[in-house]
Amino acid sequence: MPKNLPKITILFAGGASLQLENKEIVSVLESTDVEAWIDEFPELQLIADIDSVFVFPDGKEIATEDWNQLSKEIADRYNTSDGFVVLHPLDSMLYTGSALSFLLGNLAKPVVLTGSPLQPHMKSEKDVEGFMSHYRTLGVRANLINAIQVATMNVPEVTILFGNQLFRANRARKSLSTSFNFFDTDDADVLGTVDFGIKLKDPDKKKPKGNLKLTTLTNPYLALVRIHPDYKQEEFADVLKEKPDGILIHTYLQSGIKENLKPYIQIAHQQGIPVVVFNPFIADITRVKGVYVASDISYEALYAKFIWALSLGKSADEILKFLDRNIANEFAKERRGTQ
Amino acid sequence: MKLFLHFSDDADMDLINNSVSIFKEAGVLVVTNIDEVQAADFSEKELKRLKMTGENMLDKMDAYVIEASYPDPQIGYLLAYAMSQKKPALYLVKKGTKVGPQLKRLPDNIVIREYETENIKEELIGFIRNLEKGFGESVANIKFTLRITPQIERYLTWKAKRKKLSKADFLRERISEDIIAKDEEYKKYLNRK
């Protein structure tokens, strides 16, 4: 056992609901709950010198403005901690994980998100009946130990640890299969596996040099448009009236944009509003001036990146250029090259 | 019984091979971090299933043996995992190795033992015996599927009800008291080890 254990900070940002041996479910709802919760995990002291910070209560619905607070808590402790574990609700983990990968620029230390499949409204054995048999050993206890161990290793990026896999956070997606693993990703973005210990694919990954570069979001208004067969141009006109800072269009169309919307897109361009069209399945969408077409990135990562890019205080054209640039390995491997 | 043996990169190969042989001779299935695939008792199908379900292979082991004479960041993790999942673990260090203060308050399922090359067999076999005894209390934690005929099922249901036991408890009792306790050949086998 090494004499000096690495210092790891656990940030409580929801997702800490834990089933005790007596089957009672305990959650972290305020800062005073943290100490008792940590006391349930004496084994963590064998892996790291643990510091803990209460950020949000379990059950909080995480929103964009919360990303600023979370990234600031990490930045404030960046020079005194060797790694960070964020306990976070599973449902919004892909958004927060993606956002942190853009907000924490030049990151040279591990930031590992994990969480409990249990919800704070679950109080007793009856509430979780059938639920934990579905997730079996994937409760927060095993996830936390695995995440803490990853946070002591050479993983200089934002990741998600759930079950037996370590994912690049901005490349992860909700698993569509009937398996118990909550998340999934392309093979290239599985950074490690948990079997008889944690095995990293690239244990010698090069760390970036220099200081952490924290971006603060300015809470821009990003209008979201979902195109469906009956979508009317008037609906888009209404979106423009709201004067958004950016428009993100999620389309099913191979051509990307409906013909009848093109004049309105032109208006958006004239008004300096950056427009992004997202279709995850088709890369060859008809290009329109003032529109960035995204297909080789997840929706959650694109959303977080768009909010981040809008906060940089740049012109619409510059924002679209930023969105096209690989910032935190958020694009599919074929697109980002060898990184 | 399935054991996971962990050795640091600096561990002596003879010690590793010797330990694996001792366990195998004792009829224990062994997986090591040195050569997992070769020693593992997992089929490709089982490995694929585990990957899909998100389970940790450590959960499939009955106990861990950790050789901890050399610094290795995996050791703390394995101990922590053993603690959290309440898995029996043997923490082995060469005689004279300093044990860190974090290990002063370990739960009963983790045993720290010093060894010398000559007495390693004694320590390993002792650990298996303790496992079989359930570290002082009989803990039936190994899952085993047994298919039975309707006739046996009828009998078990009737007998277990009369004895006021579950069918599984009744069977466990019969195996311990009537089969193992009376098997002289098995007793001789244990004494030879």
Interface residues (C-beta under 8 A of the other chain):
Chain A: M1 P2 K3 L5 F41 P42 E43 L44 Q45 L46 I47 A48 R136 T137 L138 R141 A142 I145 N146 I148 Q149 T152 M153 F162 G163 N164 Q165 S177 S179 F180 N181 F182 T193 V194 D195 F196 G197 I198
Chain B: F4 H6 V31 N33 E36 L50 K51 M52 T53 G54 E55 N56 M57 L58 D59 A68 P71 P73 Q74 I75 G76 Y77 L78 L79 A80 Y81 M83 S84 Q85 V99 G100 Q102 L103 R105
